[in-house]
């Protein structure tokens, strides 16, 4: 299948999921992620995505709340409309979120920060393959963000589904290091 077909298939699979299924599978992913972090106590700074409910993404909010409670330093990104680039901001609470013009949750009191302390990036995706190639929504925002980081970071995807066999990779695509599903953790 080509990228368009894979995107369409995974959007359809997500659309078929109930709110309860999303909640239950998200909780399993959260627990696997927290169990994974126990093995990496040196990781203290993480970039996370704020899930978009209408897209039926893995619900990142309970995980973010747990990470904040455990004292992790969290960051997220806001899309800068003019440049089309992601601007990194500190995420200190989930209490001051608003929605941008695309319906994406963003911190209201966001202040841009440098990205040099980020050690792990939690990456949203539609699909991924057996080699860690990720398929997002087709805009390349996360590939652009990851390519601008000066330091090596762990790139962690989260997905409700198993990997597809193969996603054609382009020169600008940055693969995942691992992907966490409700059933297991795939390392690449």
Residue pairs with C-beta under 8 A, 6 or more apart in sequence:
1 9
1 164
2 168
3 135
3 138
3 167
3 168
6 126
6 127
6 135
6 164
6 167
7 126
7 127
7 135
7 137
7 138
9 127
10 126
10 127
10 135
10 161
11 126
13 160
13 161
14 55
14 56
14 57
14 126
14 160
15 56
17 25
17 56
17 160
22 56
22 58
22 59
22 160
23 59
24 182
25 58
25 160
25 182
26 58
26 59
26 60
26 62
26 63
27 62
28 182
28 183
29 58
29 63
29 158
29 160
29 180
29 181
29 182
30 62
30 63
30 66
32 180
32 181
32 182
32 184
32 185
33 63
33 122
33 156
33 158
33 180
34 63
34 66
36 156
36 178
36 180
36 185
37 43
40 154
42 119
43 119
43 120
43 154
44 71
44 72
44 73
44 119
45 72
45 73
45 74
45 75
45 117
45 118
45 119
45 120
46 67
46 72
46 73
46 74
46 75
46 118
46 119
46 120
46 121
46 122
47 74
47 75
47 76
47 77
47 88
47 115
47 118
47 120
47 121
47 122
47 153
48 60
48 63
48 64
48 67
48 74
48 75
48 76
48 91
48 122
49 57
49 60
49 76
49 77
49 122
49 123
49 124
50 60
50 61
50 64
50 76
50 97
50 104
50 105
50 106
51 57
51 58
51 59
51 60
51 61
51 105
51 124
52 103
52 104
52 105
53 59
54 103
57 124
58 124
58 158
58 159
58 160
60 122
60 158
61 94
64 74
64 91
64 94
65 94
67 74
68 74
68 91
68 92
68 93
68 94
73 90
73 117
74 90
74 91
74 92
75 88
75 89
75 90
75 91
75 113
75 115
75 118
76 88
76 89
76 91
76 106
76 107
77 86
77 87
77 88
77 89
77 141
77 145
78 86
78 87
78 89
78 100
78 106
78 107
78 110
79 85
79 86
79 87
79 100
79 102
79 104
79 141
80 86
80 87
81 101
84 139
84 141
85 141
85 144
85 145
86 141
86 142
86 144
86 145
87 112
88 112
88 113
88 114
88 115
88 118
88 145
89 107
89 110
89 111
89 112
89 113
90 110
90 111
90 113
91 107
93 107
96 107
96 108
96 109
97 105
97 106
97 107
97 108
98 105
98 106
98 107
98 108
99 105
99 106
100 106
115 148
115 149
115 150
116 150
116 151
118 149
118 151
118 153
119 151
119 153
119 154
120 153
120 154
120 155
120 156
121 142
121 145
121 146
121 149
121 153
121 154
121 155
121 156
122 156
122 158
123 134
123 142
123 146
123 155
123 156
123 157
123 158
123 176
124 136
124 142
124 157
124 158
125 134
125 135
125 136
125 157
125 158
125 159
125 176
125 179
126 135
126 136
126 137
127 134
127 135
127 159
127 161
127 163
127 164
127 167
128 134
128 135
128 157
128 159
128 163
128 164
128 167
128 176
128 179
128 186
129 163
129 164
129 165
129 166
129 167
130 163
130 164
130 165
130 166
130 186
130 188
131 166
131 175
131 188
132 157
132 175
132 176
132 177
132 178
132 179
132 186
132 188
133 166
133 167
133 169
133 173
133 175
133 176
134 142
134 157
134 167
134 173
134 174
134 175
134 176
135 167
136 142
136 143
140 172
142 174
143 172
143 173
143 174
144 172
146 153
146 155
146 174
147 172
147 174
154 177
154 178
155 174
155 175
155 176
155 177
155 178
156 176
156 177
156 178
156 179
156 180
157 176
157 178
157 179
157 180
158 179
158 180
158 181
159 179
159 180
159 181
160 181
160 182
161 181
162 181
162 183
163 179
163 186
169 175
175 188
176 188
177 187
177 188
178 185
178 186
178 187
178 188
179 185
179 186
179 188
180 186
